[in-house]
Amino acid sequence: MACKPLVGAEPVGPEAVGPKVRRLFADLLAHYGPQGWWPAETPFEVIVGAVLTQGTAWANVEKALARLKGAGLLDPEGLAGVDPTRLADLIRPAGYPRVKAGRLKAFVAALKKDFGSLTEFLRADPESLRAWLLGVPGIGPETADSILLYAAGRPYFPADAYTRRLFLRYGILAGPRPYEEIRRLVEGALGPDPAALGEFHALIVAHCKAACRKEPRCGVCPVRAGCKFWVGAEGVGFEPTMGLSTP
């Protein structure tokens, strides 16, 4: 028998998880408003940003992207032709420059070999495309789902560290769950709607930066009324046992 999703301390069916996810989405949207994420001018810029943001703050990614744009290299052909050392120097603000340069070079080489163009890549069957992305060095599930959602407009949810933290505290999850289970939980709750999935993901990031930090700021949290972490008027709560380093 398949494992049921968890809400609070009791196992329940998807019919109980869905409304809690949708309530959280609605409350976050009402407080923070539309986020307009992902900030990019082209699908390829989304892809490059998704690789560069691994292990670093978005402000650092913006600096690296600006340097690539300034050098006229923010397209598949430009990255394919640039010397790896120069590429690493250009993206240095995003951290791990040689590693990330290698990942970008591997991506554009595989893109050219298997699809011929970015247009054909974006048209590919989404499940096949996800499997292909996961086969590219340095692209894991979260990066792959970010690319599928924000670059290709496909209904995949990036279940990142912010999502896991918030879901544990809010009570959507009773304990750590596998990445794929959390992703499918959200996709099942919101349906195959890329706009909704992208907005929810962006709102979670905004909320976890503003309130649901590693050291939570429950006093300013706009969703604490429905949050299991927040108990009583004095805000005494429980901390789910899951180590997350994201600030």
C-alpha positions, 0 to 999 in steps of 0.5 A, spaced: 500 500 500 502 506 498 504 511 503 499 517 505 501 524 505 502 527 512 499 533 516 500 534 523 501 528 527 496 524 523 497 520 516 491 523 512 489 522 505 490 527 499 483 530 500 486 533 507 493 535 504 490 539 498 486 544 502 492 546 507 497 547 501 491 551 497 490 555 504 497 556 505 498 559 498 492 563 498 494 566 505 501 568 502 499 571 496 494 575 499 500 578 504 506 578 499 502 579 492 505 576 486 512 575 485 513 575 478 518 570 478 523 568 475 526 574 473 529 573 466 529 575 459 529 569 455 528 561 457 536 560 456 537 565 462 532 562 466 536 555 465 543 559 466 540 562 472 538 555 475 545 552 474 548 558 477 544 559 483 546 552 486 549 554 493 549 561 493 544 567 493 540 570 488 544 577 488 550 573 486 547 570 480 545 577 478 552 579 478 554 573 474 548 574 469 550 581 468 557 579 466 555 574 461 550 579 458 555 584 458 560 579 454 555 577 449 555 570 451 548 569 454 546 564 449 547 557 447 552 558 442 556 563 446 557 558 452 559 553 447 564 557 444 567 561 450 574 558 453 572 555 460 577 559 463 574 565 461 567 563 463 569 561 470 572 568 470 565 571 468 561 567 473 565 568 479 561 572 483 556 566 483 561 562 487 564 555 485 566 558 478 570 552 475 565 547 477 559 551 474 562 553 468 563 545 467 556 544 468 554 550 463 559 547 458 556 540 459 549 542 458 550 546 452 554 541 449 548 535 450 543 540 448 546 541 441 548 534 441 541 531 443 536 537 441 540 541 436 537 547 438 533 550 445 527 551 441 527 543 440 529 542 447 523 546 450 518 542 445 520 536 448 516 531 452 516 533 459 517 527 462 523 525 457 526 532 458 526 531 466 529 524 465 534 528 460 536 533 465 537 529 470 542 525 466 546 532 465 552 533 470 551 537 476 543 538 474 539 535 480 531 534 481 531 541 484 535 544 478 531 540 473 524 542 476 526 549 476 528 549 468 522 545 467 517 550 470 520 557 469 524 556 462 519 550 459 513 552 462 511 545 464 507 543 471 513 541 475 514 544 482 521 545 485 521 542 492 527 546 495 529 547 502 525 553 503 519 548 502 521 543 506 522 548 512 515 551 511 511 545 510 514 542 516 513 548 521 506 549 518 504 542 519 503 540 512 509 534 513 510 531 520 517 529 518 522 529 513 519 526 506 523 524 500 523 530 494 519 527 489 513 526 494 513 533 496 514 535 489 508 531 487 504 533 493 504 540 491 503 538 484 497 534 486 494 540 490 495 545 485 494 541 479 497 542 472 498 549 472 505 552 471 503 559 473 500 557 480 506 552 481 511 558 480 507 563 484 507 558 490 514 557 489 516 564 489 512 566 495 515 560 499 522 563 498 519 570 499 516 568 506 522 564 508 527 570 507 522 575 511 519 570 516 520 563 516 528 563 517 532 558 520 531 562 526 524 563 525 521 570 526 514 568 528 512 575 530 511 578 523 509 571 520 502 572 516 500 565 516 502 563 523 494 562 525 494 556 521 501 554 523 503 548 527 510 551 529 506 557 532 502 555 539 499 560 543 499 567 544 506 567 546 509 563 540 512 557 543 512 552 538 515 545 536 521 545 531 521 539 527 528 535 527 530 536 520 537 540 519 537 545 514 542 550 512 538 555 508 538 562 512 
